[in-house]
Amino acid sequence: MPNQIRDICTVDTESFPYIFEQNISVLLNDGGIVRCNVYRPKDGSTLTRYPVLVTYGPYGKDIPYESFNKKSFIEVNPNHQTPHSSWETPTPEYWTKHGYVVVRADEIGSGQSPGTLDPLSAKSIDGFCEVIEWASEQSWSTGKVGLLGISYFAATQWQVAARNPRGLAAAIPWEGLSDLYRESFRHGGILSNSFLGLWWARQVASNQYGLPGKASRCWGPDTIEGDLPEDELKANRVNQLLFASDNRYRDSKPFISDYKLEDIKCPILSVANWGGILLHLRGNVEGFTRAGSDLKYLRFIVGRHDLPFYYEEEVELQRSFLDAFLLGDDRRGWSKKGTIPPVDLILRKGDVGFNDPAAEKHFPRRFEKEWPIARTEYTQLFLGPDGEMVSTQPHVTTPVQQSYEAPGAGRPSDMASFTTKPFKAATEITGHIVAHLNVSVTQYQGGPVPSDIDIFVSLRHISSQGTEILYTGTTGEGVPVTKGFLRVSLRNVKPEHPRHRSWLPHRDYYSTDILPVLPNTVYGVDIELWPTNVVVDRGGCLSLEISSGDTAGTGMFGHNDPVDRAETVFKIENHIHFGDSYVNYITIPVIP
């Protein structure tokens, strides 16, 4: 570095309603450092101790929310529009007012923390563990640490909580994936490149330690030790899009999981958004289901990705949970097993539009004792060659097929669709869905010989008036009920695996699981759709859409990488086969 790494901490006791310490260095066991901002309550003597909330990530502890995403900042709860508000993290002014210290750390290799920028890696999580333990040992700390944050600041919570660092007392992973391969990098084995590319360039690489010009872009202060040349910057980062592209299978060395959700012991409040059908939803449900915590809760929400975390009622819920385990003030009964049912549902009933927070607050809530709901009636809806979806298996005496084109990556996708008759009574669907299809592929005349099939499935809710009812997606876009994905060469299911369920088929996605896909050969495949909830009113319908690529409601989460979905492999004609030997259906979780 142009300048020697040194202590650069500053303290401001006058400018804010809390004590602000910037760039405190946490010394790591390997000799590295992580720099943190610490926000401490002013009231009380210098000997007063407080519980601590820790966040750790690459988005820049010094980048104001307003700079990071001005449009969102304008819309967020005004009580959380403060000088030290930061994207997807707790607001220091609120939490210090309620007796908490807030520690906000720059992840290794980002902001003011030197090192290699390698998000969600084992080494980076090592640093997170050490920051938690450091926070538990400070003179201003009671020794109890809580975790609270959205998205990246939630995904890291699963990993670090599984290590049970000293001092960790409770965690609230709010919309946070728990399986990087299945829920972010590769949906059903298909590269989810669009979001990864945007996320990496705008939110992560833009804040790398040593990157020039951050201050001039209003992206936090420049690196205090100075700028690094591009060759060193490149050597000091692991590009997540290239990483995901290069590692197609989970047994590629970087994807071998070094943590188990079952190892988590601290109390967990997992918050899942029904609209997060392409990033976090599945991870919050699986994280809750598999966490080893004796006290664990699953809460479902709706709305955009950025705003609900700061709704007044949600912040108070967060505080009641953390108060119970960090302050010993349990106003709701979180710490008394059985007092609060572990699952808190919000039911998407009626057409309230999308991206309308006020309207969405009319959705009703209901508690449940478990997930999946024990009284679920798993019901098959059979697909017919006439495009209907019916409760009785069609008798097809002569085998037929429904075909649709697969034009290749980034091109408009053809599709096949199947629709139920109008429901005779309101029907709640809550839980996991699996589609079973019989598929094949043929070669275009003069085209390449096909060797794989990508299947994209969307479940849509059609009103009694014949229009689609859309729900709020991650950035406010309208999305369908849910989606699912599968690369057919990775269709191998492991029924002997302890996590395999009829309603959640287990795949390892290992390179050793690859199965051939030959032209003119029919393959029966099971496709996992992400967990969901919808209430179909009397007269409404469900429509299942099967395509070779992204369709409406994908938003920024496209799968259009020209290498991963090369036309030499995927520019083909796909077929769904029907006949007494080829039964196609979806299994839906009906709640009586």
Buried (B, 14 or more C-beta within 10 A) or exposed (E): BEEEBEEBBEEEEEEBBBBBBBBBBBEBEEEBBBBBBBBBBEEEEEEBBBBBBBBBBBBBBBBBBBBBBEEBBEBBBEEBBBEBBBBBBBBBBBBBBBBBBBBBBBBBBBBBBBBBBBBBBBBBBBBBBBBBBBBBEBEBBBBBBBBBBBBBBBBBBBBBBBBBBEBBBBBBBBBBBBBBBBBBBBBBBBBBBBBBBBBBEEBBBBBBBBBBEBEEEEBBBBBBBEBBEEEEBEEBBBBBBEBBBEBBBBEBEBBEEEBEBEEBBBBBBBBBBBBBBBBBBBBBBBBBBBBBBEBBBBBBBBBBBBBBBBBEEBBEBBBBBBBBBBBEEBEEEBBEEEEBBBBBBBBBBBBBEBBEBEBBEEBEEBEBEEBBBEEBEBBBBBBBBEEBBBEEBBEBEEBBBBEBBBBBBBBEBBBBBBBBEBBEEEBBBBBBBBBBBBBBBBBEEEEBEBBBBBBBBBBBBBBBEEEBBBBBBBBBBBBBBBBBBBBBBBBBBBEEEEEEEEBBBBBBBBEEBBEEBEEEEBBBBBBBBBBBBBBBBEBBBBBBBBBBBBBBBBBBBBBBBEEBBBBEBBBBBBBBBBBEEBBBBBBBBBBE
